[in-house]
Amino acid sequence: MISNDPNSGTLVLRLIDNSENKEWSNLKIHTLCFQETGNEDPLENECLGEELISRTNIGVNDQLTIRIKPGKYTGRILVREETFFLGNTVVSVGLFGEKLSSQVNCEHLSEKLNGAIFDISRCPGILIKPGKRTMIDFVVTNEKESFPLRAFWLALFSKGLSGGSRQFSINHSKFHIYSE
């Protein structure tokens, strides 16, 4: 799948921080996984396919570039970042290869799993064309949702205030995919 062939295409990942305070200038991509099968948990760190990126930071001025053989691929990208003391989070999953009901680029929604809120972007497959660039932008929006009381009580009665995730707020985020 990864290729040095000059006829390969290029997959480019970029981070765009549109948050109010520009507080997410660097985020961790936990996994970029292609052709994954059998994974029922979108927040799973482990890739059950071909992992192209694992635990890699991306900044707003960076572009992660991967040369890939031409074709249409399914994929999953997991981005998860938390400010330790304040409990601010960005948790987002991009699912590529989804059958969408309309001609939109990606459908975006928020879900709750195991007490954590995260964003999901359901997008069409990743189409890699020879000599062309396929862009995936990860956008942190200025939409922020806070829930300090829920997080406090959840932390107090589950693992205690010193252990586990303390998601006091989430900056909503989404993926966009397009070709250049």
N, C-alpha and C positions, 0 to 999 in steps of 0.2 A: 504494500500500500504506500509506504513512504518511498520516495523515488528520487534519484539524481538524474534521471533521463531529462534531456532538454525539452521533450514534448510533454512533460508533466505540467500539471497546474499547480497553483499555489493557494493554500488556505492561510488567511491572515486573521488573527484575533486582535481586537483592540478594546481598550477600556475607555469609556467616556463617563466622566463624573459630572452630572448635572445636579448633584445634591446642593442644598441651600448653602452649606458652609464649605463645600468642596473638601469634605473630610475623608473621602475614599480615593485618594490618589494612588493607592497601591492595594491590590487585592490578591488573594490566593486562589488559583485554579486548582481544585483538588484532583480533578480528573477531566481529561478529554478522551472519550472512549468511542471508537468506531465499531460498527457491526456487532453490537452487544446483544447477547441472547440470554434469556432466563433471569434477568434482573427485575424484580418486582418493586424494589425500593429505590426511588429516584435520588434519595439522599445518600445512597451507598457510596463510600469512598473507593471501594474496590471495583475495578473494571472487569466485566465478564466478556470481553471482546478484545480488540486490539487497542491498547492504551497508547495514545500519542503524546500526552502530557500528563505528568503526575506531580502534584504539589509544587507548582511553579507560580512565582509571583509575577504579576503584570502591573505596570504603572501606566499612568495616563499618557505618558510620552513614548510608551513602548508599543511595538508590534511584534507579536509572536507569529513567525512565519514557518510554514511546513510545506515542503514540496511533496505532492501526492499524485499517484497515477490517476489519469482521467477516469471518471465513473460517477455513479450516484451512490451515496453512502448514507446510512443511518448513523446517528451518533447521540451522545449525551455529554453535556458539559456541566460540571458542578462547581459553583463558586460559593465559598463560605468564608466569611470574615467576621470577627467580633472584636470590639474594643473591650479589653478585659474588665476594667473597673466599672465603666458606664453601662455595659450590656447592650450597646448599640450594635446592630447586626446588618449584614447583607447576606442573605441566603437565597440562592437562585439556581434553578436547573433549566437548562436548555435541552429540549428533546427534539431531535431532528429526524425526519422520516415519518412524521405524523400525517395522517390523512385529514386535511382541513375542510371544513364545510363551505368555505368561500375562498375567494382569490386573495386573501390577506397574506401578508408576509409571515407573520406569526400571531398566534392567539396567546394572550397573556392573562393569567389569573393567579390568585393567591390560594394556598392550601395550608392545612394544619395537619401535622403528623407528629405523633409522640410529644405533644405539647408545644412544638415549635411551629412558627408560621414561616412559610417560605414562598417564593415566587416561582411560577413555572411558565416558560415560554414553549408552546408547542408550534414547531416550525416544519416546513417541508424538508425533504431530504437535502443533503449537501451535495450539490452538483459541481464537480471539478472538471473544467474544460481544459484541453491542451493549451498551454501558453497563456492562460487567463488567470485572474485572481478572483477567488471567492472570499468575500469579506464577512466576518461575523463580528458585529459590534455588541459589546456588553455595556449597557447603559444603566448607570445608577441614576434614578430619577430624583426629583425634588419632593416626591411624595413620601412622607414619613408617618409611621403609625406607632404610637406609644401605648404601652400597657404595663406600667410599673407595679400596680397593685397585684395584677394577675401573676406577674413574674415573681414578685416577692413571696406570695403565698405558695406558689408552685415550688420555688426553691426551698422555702422553709420546711415544707412537708415532704419533699422528695429526697433531695441529697444534701440539704443544708445550704446555707448561703455561700459556703466556701467551695462547693463542688458542683461540677456540671455547668451547663450553659445557663446564663442568666439573661434571657432575651427580654430586655426592658423596652426595646424599640426595634423597628426594622425600617431601613431605607429600602423602598421598593425598587425593583430593577427588572430589566427585560433584555432579551436578545433580539437582534435584527440580523437577517442574512440577505446578501445581495451579491451580484457579480459585477465586476468592473471590466 
